[in-house]
Amino acid sequence: MSDVLNDEETATDDFPAIDLEKLAFILLKARAFDAQEDVIEPDYGSNASDDQFREVLEAYGDDATHGELVDAINDLNWDEQCHLVALVWIGRGSFDADQWQEALSEAEEGHTNHTAEYLTGIPMLGEYIEEGLSAFDISLSDIEAMHL
């Protein structure tokens, strides 16, 4: 699998035109967001180390994960947001990779200023991004390792 696209590949409309570093950051944040659970005990008074840090996976209001993911998606330009939506649709199986243009056209037609809210409302967003990339034989593993 390729970690970097060459200029010839990015010049076509057959692949999502999103910087792979931006995409890797969004993927990492989406995975972290997907792993969160609903808050069970809002006023958690226990020692985290005694409870094996289970609280870390709960989505408290002051948790920055959601905000960072939303900001990263909102920082994408219009084209990148449309490409990301189309990539997610391919990842979840709504379209095949050979239907890229159709998925992209539909994403462009349906684009609103609420792309981040739409995408963060999709369960398993990180999985769909990864599956979408896989459909194009792309892996972000080397770029992800730099962000960890």
N, C-alpha and C positions, 0 to 999 in steps of 0.2 A: 504494500500500500504506500501511497505517496504522502509525504508530510507537507510538501510545498508544491504549489502549482507553478508551472513555467508560464512565461508571457503568452505563448501560443494557446495554452489551455484557457487562460483567463480572458483571452480576446474573443472567445466564442460565447454564445448564449446557452451553451449546453451544460454549464456548471454554475452553481451559485457564486455570484460576484461579491463575496464578502471576504475581507481580510481574515486569513486563517488564525491570526493571533486574537483578533476580536471574537471570532467564533469559538476558539478554545476557551477564552474567558467566560463567554456566555454559557458554554457547555458545562464548565466547572460549577458556575453559580446555579445553573439549572439542576444539576445533580444534587447539590447541597440543598436546594429548595425542595426538590422532590423527596429527599430523605426525611424532611421534617414531618412531625406528627402534630396533631392538635394538642393544645395545652390541656393537661389533665388536672394539674394542681396549680392554679394561678399564683398563689402566694407560697412559693416553694421555700420552706424554711430549713430544709435539711442541708447537710454538708454534701456538696457535689461529689467529693471523692468517696464518701461513704456509700453513695448510691450509684457508683460506677459511671458518673457523668451522664446519666440518662437524660437529664434536663437539657443537655446540649441539642438534642434532636427535636425538642419541642419548639413550636413557632410562636415565641413570645412577641408582643407588639414592638419591643425595642430591638428585636433581632434585625441585623443589617442585611441578611441574605436576600430577602425579597427586594428591598430597596436597591441593592447593588445590581441585581438581575434586571429590574425595571430600568434603572439608569443606563445600563449597558445596552439594552435594546433601544431605548429612546435616543441614545447617542448615535445609533446607526442612521445613515441617510435613508431617504425614501426607497431608493433602489435596493439597498441592503436589507431593509425591513421586509420588502416584498420577497426577496430571495430567501430570507430566513423562513418566512411563512411557508413558501413553496417547498423548501427543504424539509420542514417539519411534516408537511402533508405527505411527502414522499416517504419519510421515515415511519409514519403511522400506517402507510399502505393505502392512502386515499388515491395516490397516483404511483405509477412506476417511474423509474429513472428515465426511461425513454419517452415519458410524457412530461418532461421538464417544462417545455414551452407552454403546454396547456395549464400546468400547475402555476407557473409564473404569471401567465395571463390572468388567471382567476384571482391570484393574490393581488395583482395590480388593480384589477377591477374592484375588489372588495376592500382595498386599503383604507384605513381610517387613521385618526390620530390616537387610537387606542390599541395599537399593535402590542405593546408591552402587556397591557391588561389581558388581551386576548390570549397571548402565548403563555403567560403565567397561570392562566386558568385551565391550561391543558395538563391533565395528570400525565406524568412520565415524559415531560418535555425533554429532559436530558437524553432519555432513551431514544426519543424520536429524532432528535438532532443527530445523535450518533448513528442511528440506522439510516438516516438520510445521507449522511456522509459516506457510509459504507456502500450504499447503492451506487456511489460514484467512485468507489475504490479509494477513498480518502480516509486517512487516520490522522488524528491530532495528538497522538500519544507523546511525541517528542516535544511539541509545543506545550502540552499540558504539564509535562514534567518540569518545564522551566517556571511555571506559575505556582507550583506546589512548594 
